[in-house]
Amino acid sequence: MSGPTADLFADAALQQPGGREQIGEESYVLRGYALPWIERLLPELRRVLAQSPFRQMVTPGGFTMSAALSSCGDLGWTTDTRGYRYSPLDPRNQQPWPAMPDALRQLAVSAATEAGFSDFLPDACLINRYVPGAKMSLHQDKNERCYSAPVVSVSLGLPATFLFGGHQRADKPQKVSLFHGDVVVWGGVDRLRFHGVMPIKEGEHPVMGPQRINLTFRTAG
């Protein structure tokens, strides 16, 4: 890899995992849960991104998303002027998305189980890259065929303020600070809650550099 994603995975001392914070009836933040997995995750993530690099996608309304995107797994999430959808092929090269590495899948399943959702079988992992200033507007994850499985979201790199709203867009969201290694899991009655990310602040993370990478695992098919 070359360019801004080339040297983002330098070694650094890891913090210790923290506790579990409940942010909804069936929603939790697992503080530092991914930290023990980092040394396994990053080489696999590097290989995925070498095969399917980050790209800026366009929304159905014609706006370019500020967060860059890639995917791995049986299905990848994509958007263009035709709409939001999952596809087995990377639209950039019309080849299958990279297979989901075992380390990523095992982390997602373990975190889901820790949050009370056993038998989680993710078939899609969305990989978002946020540079300072990038954000994600409030939205629902509703392109999946079944809502019985939870969403598992892993934060890497720069801190972020996660917006966790209600079931209506107008509901005031709570602001949840997320740090490197934190994992958010939500499902059940909370599965379709609106959520987003406030603009990322300037910074330099010792492991990931000047960015935040978010891995979002879902059962899409």
Stockholm file with secondary structure:
# STOCKHOLM 1.0

chainA/1-221         MSGPTADLFADAALQQPGGREQIGEESYVLRGYALPWIERLLPELRRVLAQSPFRQMVTPGGFTMSAALSSCGDLGWTTDTRGYRYSPLDPRNQQPWPAMPDALRQLAVSAATEAGFSDFLPDACLINRYVPGAKMSLHQDKNERCYSAPVVSVSLGLPATFLFGGHQRADKPQKVSLFHGDVVVWGGVDRLRFHGVMPIKEGEHPVMGPQRINLTFRTAG
#=GR chainA/1-221 SS CCGGGTTCCCCCCCCCCCCEEEEETTEEEETTTTGGGHHHHHHHHHHHHHHSCCBCCBCTTSCBCSSEEEEEESCEEEEETTEEEEESEETTTTEECCCCCHHHHHHHHHHHHHTTCTTCCCCEEEEEEECTTCCEEEECCCCSSCSSSCEEEEEEESCEEEEECCSSTTSCCEEEEECTTCEEEECGGGTTCCEEECCCCSCCBTTTBSCEEEEEEECCC
#=GC SS_cons         CCGGGTTCCCCCCCCCCCCEEEEETTEEEETTTTGGGHHHHHHHHHHHHHHSCCBCCBCTTSCBCSSEEEEEESCEEEEETTEEEEESEETTTTEECCCCCHHHHHHHHHHHHHTTCTTCCCCEEEEEEECTTCCEEEECCCCSSCSSSCEEEEEEESCEEEEECCSSTTSCCEEEEECTTCEEEECGGGTTCCEEECCCCSCCBTTTBSCEEEEEEECCC
//
